[in-house]
Amino acid sequence: MAKARQVSGGGRAVEVPPERLDGFFVRFAERHGGITATEAGPDEVRVIAADGSSATATVPFGPLREPSVAGLVAHGLVPRRIALLLVRLGGHSVGIARDGRIEVSRTDRHLVQGRSAAGGWSQQRFARRRAGQARHALQDAAKDAFEVLVPRLSEMDAVDAVVLGGDRRALDELRGDRRLAPLFARAEPRVLDVGQPSRAVLEEAAVRALSVQVTLRDG
């Protein structure tokens, strides 16, 4: 289970692997005096404990056909083939994963210089050069996503979902590439927070992509 992170509005979010989801809810109930209410829908399952604490699971790869904790657990355990697109300034990694294991991938990195403390014309030249480097890096990311991921959206053994990760600004730049429209149309709402893309980061993301995000709030 990934490290908890703080979320807006209070509380903390954790990523729970599907095979641990049932035990997670059991332990939550034990720690908080039992479950007094369950609110379930196609996109979210929320349990409320006796002490007022709550655990809200966001349904991945929805909608949830059987809105309940048991239905969520069964939904999470369904085998899936996922397209992954991880992008940060100067680097990207794309791949296809089946049940958390990479089948095919492509990773690349480009130099994108950091900010300069210089001023005047030097600063402007540096900014233009940096913008050109970033643009070239994103063009290569779009090319690899188009060649590796897009064809597999419509093949016989097609992917079940698309999971994004990395820098939202870089991903938004890629959304403007019309060739990638089918990819972004299938993308999950959640964007994974990942480090500089690499094969190792992609392998970790392939496992995390299957997890269920649960937001915990104390009573």
Backbone bond lengths (Angstrom), bond angles and torsions (degrees), N, CA, C in turn:
res aa  C-N    CA-C-N  psi(-1)  N-CA   C-N-CA  omega(-1)  CA-C   N-CA-C  phi
1 M - - - 1.461 - - 1.524 109.04 -
2 A 1.352 116.97 130.32 1.452 121.68 -177.53 1.524 110.16 -67.18
3 K 1.339 114.93 159.18 1.453 121.47 179.13 1.527 110.27 -62.09
4 A 1.351 115.87 140.97 1.461 120.22 179.75 1.520 110.04 -67.43
5 R 1.328 116.07 146.10 1.465 121.16 175.61 1.522 108.71 -129.53
6 Q 1.312 115.44 147.73 1.459 121.24 179.69 1.527 109.96 -71.32
7 V 1.334 116.47 145.18 1.456 121.45 179.95 1.524 109.43 -123.60
8 S 1.323 115.83 155.61 1.461 119.84 178.86 1.522 110.06 -64.16
9 G 1.309 115.57 144.99 1.453 119.99 -178.24 1.511 113.36 87.97
10 G 1.333 116.19 2.40 1.455 120.58 -179.25 1.513 112.42 92.13
11 G 1.295 116.22 154.61 1.463 121.12 -179.48 1.520 111.25 98.42
12 R 1.311 114.55 -178.98 1.451 121.49 -178.18 1.519 108.88 -141.02
13 A 1.301 116.00 147.88 1.461 121.40 -178.30 1.524 109.95 -111.54
14 V 1.306 115.73 139.74 1.460 122.02 176.48 1.527 108.70 -129.09
15 E 1.316 116.11 153.34 1.457 121.91 175.47 1.525 108.14 -103.00
16 V 1.323 116.20 121.12 1.461 121.34 -176.02 1.525 109.07 -111.11
17 P 1.341 118.13 120.03 1.466 120.13 176.13 1.518 110.35 -58.93
18 P 1.318 118.70 144.72 1.471 120.79 -175.20 1.525 113.83 -57.97
19 E 1.334 117.39 -34.73 1.465 119.66 -178.83 1.532 112.30 -71.88
20 R 1.337 117.52 -12.73 1.466 120.93 179.13 1.528 112.11 -107.10
21 L 1.310 116.78 0.96 1.461 120.53 -172.28 1.521 112.40 -65.76
22 D 1.318 117.34 -43.70 1.465 120.84 -179.29 1.531 110.13 -61.03
23 G 1.338 116.90 -47.23 1.458 120.82 178.94 1.518 112.20 -64.89
24 F 1.313 117.20 -32.28 1.461 121.28 178.62 1.528 110.37 -60.80
25 F 1.328 117.37 -47.21 1.457 120.40 -179.40 1.530 111.52 -69.23
26 V 1.316 116.83 -34.08 1.472 119.94 176.69 1.525 110.09 -63.09
27 R 1.323 117.33 -46.68 1.465 121.26 -179.40 1.530 111.31 -67.61
28 F 1.327 116.57 -35.60 1.468 119.55 176.90 1.528 110.23 -60.79
29 A 1.319 116.22 -44.53 1.463 120.48 178.89 1.522 111.41 -62.74
30 E 1.324 116.88 -42.13 1.468 120.83 -179.00 1.522 111.78 -64.12
31 R 1.338 116.65 -38.44 1.471 120.63 -177.25 1.519 112.99 -74.14
32 H 1.325 116.81 -23.29 1.468 119.42 -171.72 1.525 113.87 -119.01
33 G 1.319 117.53 21.64 1.459 120.62 172.82 1.507 115.49 82.35
34 G 1.313 117.71 17.57 1.462 121.17 178.23 1.522 112.38 96.96
35 I 1.328 114.84 164.20 1.462 121.59 -179.66 1.527 109.34 -95.89
36 T 1.327 115.79 129.63 1.459 120.12 -179.93 1.530 112.66 -104.63
37 A 1.335 116.90 -20.21 1.468 119.41 -179.29 1.522 110.04 -155.77
38 T 1.330 114.83 147.17 1.464 121.67 175.26 1.520 108.64 -130.31
39 E 1.327 115.93 127.49 1.461 122.06 177.61 1.530 107.49 -117.26
40 A 1.317 116.26 114.40 1.459 119.96 -173.83 1.516 111.47 -128.34
41 G 1.329 115.14 138.86 1.457 121.47 176.88 1.516 109.27 -143.70
42 P 1.305 118.67 -173.51 1.457 121.58 -177.37 1.523 113.90 -68.19
43 D 1.348 117.63 -22.28 1.463 120.78 -175.20 1.515 114.20 -114.63
44 E 1.325 117.40 -10.08 1.455 119.48 -172.40 1.522 110.52 -156.43
45 V 1.338 115.77 142.62 1.469 121.55 173.95 1.526 107.08 -127.60
46 R 1.340 115.26 123.03 1.468 120.51 -176.79 1.514 110.07 -124.91
47 V 1.330 115.32 129.79 1.463 120.01 175.21 1.523 108.29 -115.40
48 I 1.339 115.36 141.57 1.457 121.70 -178.75 1.522 108.10 -119.01
49 A 1.332 115.64 129.53 1.458 121.23 -176.24 1.525 111.38 -92.37
50 A 1.335 114.83 169.89 1.464 121.11 -177.56 1.520 112.26 -62.15
51 D 1.344 118.12 -30.41 1.459 120.47 -179.57 1.530 113.26 -88.52
52 G 1.337 116.69 7.81 1.459 120.89 178.58 1.512 114.83 91.52
53 S 1.318 117.58 -7.85 1.461 120.20 177.70 1.527 109.77 -70.28
54 S 1.334 116.64 154.35 1.459 119.97 -179.44 1.522 110.86 -137.57
55 A 1.319 114.89 154.39 1.460 122.56 174.90 1.528 106.61 -131.35
56 T 1.336 116.12 117.97 1.457 121.30 -176.43 1.513 109.74 -115.15
57 A 1.320 116.41 115.48 1.469 122.20 -179.41 1.520 109.86 -97.32
58 T 1.319 115.85 126.98 1.460 121.29 174.31 1.525 108.55 -86.67
59 V 1.308 117.12 124.89 1.469 121.38 -174.83 1.536 109.85 -72.00
60 P 1.334 118.18 119.12 1.460 119.88 174.68 1.526 110.19 -84.37
61 F 1.298 117.14 152.24 1.470 121.39 175.49 1.530 111.09 53.95
62 G 1.322 115.49 39.45 1.465 120.85 -175.40 1.517 113.53 -75.63
63 P 1.342 114.95 -176.09 1.466 127.10 5.08 1.527 112.47 -81.79
64 L 1.323 114.73 163.03 1.460 121.59 178.34 1.522 109.19 -82.11
65 R 1.312 116.85 122.20 1.468 120.85 -176.51 1.514 112.20 -76.65
66 E 1.336 117.00 -34.52 1.466 121.11 178.55 1.518 108.02 -115.86
67 P 1.342 117.96 93.14 1.465 121.35 -175.38 1.530 112.47 -69.52
68 S 1.323 116.13 94.44 1.455 123.00 177.40 1.520 107.60 -168.85
69 V 1.319 116.89 169.23 1.469 119.87 176.88 1.519 109.65 -63.34
70 A 1.333 116.80 -45.61 1.460 120.11 179.54 1.531 110.76 -61.87
71 G 1.332 116.02 -39.60 1.454 119.99 178.29 1.518 111.91 -64.56
72 L 1.333 116.29 -37.97 1.460 121.05 177.70 1.521 111.06 -64.90
73 V 1.321 116.94 -43.40 1.469 120.93 179.16 1.525 110.01 -61.14
74 A 1.318 117.07 -46.92 1.466 120.81 -179.99 1.532 110.57 -63.26
75 H 1.327 116.55 -40.03 1.458 121.82 179.23 1.529 110.84 -62.70
76 G 1.330 116.14 -41.25 1.458 120.27 -179.27 1.510 113.80 -67.27
77 L 1.326 117.16 -26.75 1.465 121.58 -176.69 1.527 113.46 -87.35
78 V 1.328 118.40 -1.85 1.460 121.22 178.40 1.535 109.22 -66.03
79 P 1.344 119.56 129.74 1.474 121.07 177.74 1.525 110.65 -62.05
80 R 1.335 116.37 140.20 1.463 120.20 -177.08 1.529 111.38 -141.68
81 R 1.326 114.06 149.09 1.463 122.45 173.04 1.526 106.67 -112.00
82 I 1.335 116.21 123.30 1.459 121.16 -168.63 1.523 110.73 -125.19
83 A 1.341 115.02 139.06 1.459 121.45 171.33 1.530 108.25 -92.70
84 L 1.323 116.40 133.08 1.456 122.19 -177.65 1.523 110.39 -117.96
85 L 1.331 116.06 133.15 1.457 122.21 176.82 1.519 108.04 -130.68
86 L 1.336 116.32 108.16 1.461 122.51 179.78 1.521 108.53 -113.05
87 V 1.325 116.61 126.85 1.458 120.58 -176.17 1.525 110.26 -139.72
88 R 1.323 115.02 132.00 1.459 121.95 167.12 1.523 107.64 -136.08
89 L 1.307 116.79 164.75 1.449 120.35 -178.48 1.524 110.01 -57.50
90 G 1.324 116.64 114.00 1.459 120.61 177.96 1.508 114.98 94.04
91 G 1.312 118.98 0.08 1.461 119.31 -179.97 1.512 112.38 -159.52
92 H 1.320 116.29 151.48 1.464 120.60 177.09 1.523 109.78 -152.87
93 S 1.304 114.93 157.69 1.460 121.83 174.79 1.517 107.84 -146.37
94 V 1.318 116.04 128.80 1.459 121.05 179.34 1.517 108.43 -125.48
95 G 1.330 116.22 151.54 1.454 118.34 179.88 1.511 112.98 -172.36
96 I 1.313 114.79 166.89 1.459 123.37 174.37 1.524 107.17 -114.53
97 A 1.330 116.42 129.30 1.460 121.40 -179.20 1.520 110.03 -124.64
98 R 1.308 115.74 137.30 1.462 121.65 173.95 1.523 108.20 -113.43
99 D 1.330 114.70 118.94 1.468 120.78 -179.77 1.527 112.31 52.18
100 G 1.337 115.57 40.07 1.454 119.92 175.07 1.518 115.52 87.64
101 R 1.332 118.36 2.56 1.468 121.14 -179.72 1.525 110.26 -118.33
102 I 1.329 115.92 131.01 1.449 121.67 -176.45 1.530 111.20 -70.05
103 E 1.334 115.86 129.66 1.463 121.53 176.79 1.527 111.18 -98.12
104 V 1.325 116.59 -40.96 1.456 122.15 -179.62 1.516 107.44 -149.67
105 S 1.342 117.40 146.06 1.461 118.88 -177.80 1.523 110.26 -156.66
106 R 1.328 113.96 166.72 1.454 121.38 173.23 1.528 107.67 -151.62
107 T 1.331 116.40 131.59 1.459 122.28 -176.87 1.519 109.31 -132.95
108 D 1.331 116.22 141.82 1.463 119.69 178.63 1.519 109.22 -151.30
109 R 1.334 115.01 153.47 1.458 121.26 177.69 1.520 109.20 -132.72
110 H 1.337 115.61 148.53 1.454 122.14 179.11 1.524 109.05 -135.01
111 L 1.317 115.21 148.02 1.454 119.51 175.76 1.522 109.97 -72.48
112 V 1.330 115.59 121.89 1.465 121.49 169.71 1.516 105.92 -127.93
113 Q 1.325 116.61 109.96 1.457 121.46 -173.68 1.516 111.92 -64.67
114 G 1.324 115.01 151.36 1.455 120.94 177.37 1.512 110.84 -75.58
115 R 1.305 115.88 -174.99 1.460 120.34 -177.07 1.532 110.68 -74.27
116 S 1.317 115.34 150.91 1.465 121.94 179.69 1.518 109.88 -105.39
117 A 1.337 115.44 144.74 1.464 120.35 177.74 1.521 111.69 -88.94
118 A 1.329 116.66 -5.32 1.464 120.25 -179.07 1.522 110.77 -70.55
119 G 1.329 116.06 161.93 1.452 120.14 179.35 1.515 111.24 -122.45
120 G 1.338 116.28 -175.80 1.447 121.10 175.70 1.514 113.71 64.29
121 W 1.354 114.59 -145.42 1.462 120.02 -177.37 1.523 111.93 -62.52
122 S 1.326 116.58 -35.27 1.472 119.51 179.51 1.522 110.63 -60.24
123 Q 1.326 116.19 -42.68 1.458 120.74 178.43 1.526 111.15 -63.19
124 Q 1.323 117.14 -41.19 1.456 120.39 -179.20 1.528 111.71 -66.92
125 R 1.341 116.54 -41.61 1.465 119.96 177.91 1.522 110.22 -63.58
126 F 1.326 115.07 -42.09 1.466 119.11 179.25 1.526 110.37 -62.35
127 A 1.341 116.87 -43.05 1.464 120.70 -179.25 1.524 111.14 -62.61
128 R 1.331 116.90 -40.49 1.464 120.12 178.38 1.521 111.31 -65.39
129 R 1.320 115.79 -42.02 1.468 119.73 179.48 1.529 110.77 -64.70
130 R 1.326 116.18 -42.80 1.468 120.44 179.41 1.525 111.09 -64.33
131 A 1.337 116.57 -40.87 1.461 120.36 179.10 1.525 110.27 -63.81
132 G 1.338 116.26 -39.57 1.465 119.81 177.88 1.520 111.73 -64.33
133 Q 1.327 117.74 -40.02 1.464 121.47 177.92 1.520 110.99 -64.13
134 A 1.330 116.34 -43.58 1.464 120.49 179.88 1.518 110.88 -64.72
135 R 1.338 116.45 -40.78 1.467 120.47 179.74 1.536 110.73 -63.48
136 H 1.329 116.43 -42.47 1.466 120.70 179.42 1.530 110.47 -63.96
137 A 1.337 116.67 -40.15 1.465 120.79 179.54 1.529 110.94 -63.08
138 L 1.337 116.42 -42.74 1.460 120.00 -179.77 1.526 111.63 -69.81
139 Q 1.316 117.26 -33.50 1.462 120.21 176.18 1.524 110.71 -62.84
140 D 1.323 116.70 -41.08 1.462 120.07 177.88 1.525 111.41 -67.81
141 A 1.347 116.51 -37.07 1.467 119.96 177.14 1.515 110.53 -62.96
142 A 1.338 116.86 -42.82 1.465 121.21 179.23 1.536 110.35 -63.94
143 K 1.312 116.61 -41.44 1.468 120.86 179.79 1.531 111.10 -61.52
144 D 1.326 116.98 -46.50 1.458 120.00 -179.53 1.525 111.71 -67.21
145 A 1.330 116.93 -39.14 1.469 119.73 177.79 1.522 110.47 -63.60
146 F 1.333 116.61 -40.34 1.461 120.90 -179.69 1.531 111.16 -66.94
147 E 1.325 117.00 -40.44 1.463 120.48 -176.51 1.524 113.40 -78.99
148 V 1.335 117.31 -35.45 1.470 120.82 -174.59 1.523 112.49 -93.51
149 L 1.328 117.21 -40.82 1.467 120.39 -171.30 1.523 114.46 -96.74
150 V 1.327 117.34 -48.81 1.468 120.33 -172.76 1.524 112.90 -56.83
151 P 1.350 120.76 -44.54 1.472 119.09 -179.91 1.518 113.46 -60.37
152 R 1.323 116.98 -26.69 1.463 120.24 -176.09 1.529 112.95 -85.40
153 L 1.323 116.54 -0.70 1.458 119.48 175.84 1.522 111.85 -75.15
154 S 1.339 116.66 -23.93 1.463 120.19 -173.91 1.520 114.00 -120.99
155 E 1.330 118.29 2.43 1.453 119.07 178.73 1.522 110.47 -72.84
156 M 1.328 116.49 169.90 1.467 120.60 -174.91 1.525 111.44 -57.34
157 D 1.333 116.98 -44.63 1.463 121.20 178.01 1.529 107.66 -96.00
158 A 1.322 116.10 62.83 1.458 121.44 -171.44 1.527 111.60 -69.98
159 V 1.339 115.08 163.02 1.458 119.77 177.58 1.526 109.53 -74.76
160 D 1.321 115.45 152.87 1.464 121.66 -179.81 1.526 112.30 -88.33
161 A 1.336 116.60 -24.14 1.457 119.81 -177.46 1.516 109.49 -164.61
162 V 1.327 115.11 167.25 1.457 122.74 176.22 1.526 107.73 -121.37
163 V 1.333 116.23 131.39 1.464 121.29 179.40 1.525 108.15 -121.14
164 L 1.326 115.26 130.12 1.463 122.30 -179.23 1.513 110.36 -102.55
165 G 1.330 115.40 158.04 1.454 120.01 176.71 1.508 111.11 -157.21
166 G 1.340 116.06 155.50 1.450 120.11 175.88 1.509 113.37 111.07
167 D 1.324 115.44 -141.25 1.457 122.90 -174.87 1.522 110.58 -87.69
168 R 1.324 117.31 122.29 1.470 120.92 -177.07 1.524 112.17 -63.71
169 R 1.331 117.03 -34.15 1.459 119.06 -179.72 1.526 110.40 -66.05
170 A 1.330 116.82 -42.74 1.469 120.25 177.97 1.525 110.71 -64.51
171 L 1.332 116.55 -39.92 1.467 120.10 178.65 1.531 110.60 -64.91
172 D 1.322 116.69 -38.80 1.461 119.79 178.29 1.527 111.01 -64.00
173 E 1.327 116.71 -34.91 1.472 119.90 176.02 1.526 109.91 -62.15
174 L 1.321 116.44 -41.69 1.466 120.01 -178.82 1.530 111.71 -68.90
175 R 1.323 117.32 -27.76 1.471 120.07 178.12 1.526 111.85 -59.61
176 G 1.320 115.89 -25.30 1.449 119.47 -179.99 1.522 114.18 -75.61
177 D 1.324 117.61 -9.01 1.472 121.62 178.06 1.535 108.01 -83.74
178 R 1.321 116.85 112.91 1.465 120.82 -175.06 1.526 112.73 -61.81
179 R 1.322 116.80 -26.42 1.471 119.41 179.09 1.533 111.39 -63.24
180 L 1.335 116.26 -25.75 1.466 120.99 -175.71 1.526 113.06 -97.02
181 A 1.335 116.67 5.22 1.463 119.76 -179.07 1.527 112.85 -55.73
182 P 1.341 120.19 -43.05 1.473 119.15 178.67 1.527 112.54 -63.09
183 L 1.322 116.27 -30.02 1.461 120.71 -179.74 1.522 110.75 -70.08
184 F 1.334 116.20 -50.11 1.460 119.86 -178.20 1.528 111.91 -70.50
185 A 1.320 117.42 -24.58 1.464 120.28 177.06 1.522 111.38 -66.24
186 R 1.328 116.78 -26.12 1.473 121.36 -178.95 1.531 112.57 -97.33
187 A 1.324 117.52 -0.24 1.462 120.58 -171.74 1.522 112.54 -70.97
188 E 1.320 116.13 140.67 1.457 122.81 173.55 1.535 109.52 -67.72
189 P 1.330 117.96 150.29 1.472 120.14 178.67 1.527 113.04 -61.95
190 R 1.318 117.05 -35.77 1.467 120.33 -177.25 1.519 110.98 -71.76
191 V 1.333 116.09 136.95 1.458 122.25 174.52 1.524 107.38 -114.06
192 L 1.335 116.60 120.62 1.455 120.93 -178.42 1.517 111.05 -69.28
193 D 1.316 115.67 136.94 1.462 121.72 174.00 1.528 107.35 -85.55
194 V 1.324 116.78 110.54 1.466 120.70 -176.68 1.517 109.93 -129.20
195 G 1.332 115.37 161.59 1.452 120.95 175.29 1.520 110.80 -80.15
196 Q 1.334 115.77 -166.03 1.452 120.05 179.60 1.530 109.42 -57.67
197 P 1.326 118.23 123.24 1.468 120.54 -174.46 1.522 113.13 -57.40
198 S 1.317 114.32 135.95 1.457 123.53 176.93 1.524 106.72 -154.90
199 R 1.322 116.77 174.72 1.474 118.71 178.53 1.528 109.79 -63.15
200 A 1.326 117.69 -40.40 1.467 120.44 179.97 1.527 111.11 -64.87
201 V 1.327 116.77 -41.31 1.471 120.66 178.54 1.524 109.88 -65.26
202 L 1.336 116.76 -38.28 1.469 120.95 178.59 1.526 110.52 -63.74
203 E 1.327 117.18 -42.22 1.468 120.73 179.34 1.526 111.04 -63.18
204 E 1.325 116.46 -40.26 1.469 119.74 177.37 1.525 110.48 -66.00
205 A 1.336 116.35 -41.43 1.461 120.58 -179.66 1.520 111.46 -64.46
206 A 1.344 117.23 -32.82 1.463 120.74 179.30 1.524 111.00 -62.49
207 V 1.317 117.16 -34.79 1.464 121.92 177.64 1.525 109.94 -76.97
208 R 1.336 115.84 -45.50 1.474 120.18 -178.68 1.518 112.20 -64.04
209 A 1.329 117.15 -30.67 1.461 120.66 -177.94 1.526 112.07 -59.89
210 L 1.319 117.27 -27.42 1.462 121.58 -178.52 1.529 112.36 -84.67
211 S 1.308 116.91 -10.27 1.461 120.35 -175.73 1.527 111.91 -73.03
212 V 1.303 115.01 163.93 1.470 122.61 177.25 1.524 107.87 -107.99
213 Q 1.311 117.35 126.59 1.458 120.76 178.52 1.524 109.47 -83.07
214 V 1.338 115.34 125.06 1.462 121.25 -179.63 1.527 108.05 -120.91
215 T 1.322 115.59 128.83 1.466 121.14 178.01 1.525 109.32 -101.26
216 L 1.320 115.71 124.22 1.478 122.41 -176.77 1.515 109.58 -105.47
217 R 1.309 116.00 132.65 1.457 121.10 175.65 1.516 108.84 -132.46
218 D 1.342 115.60 134.22 1.464 121.02 -178.52 1.516 110.96 -77.97
219 G 1.335 115.21 151.71 1.443 120.53 179.33 1.513 113.16 -77.61
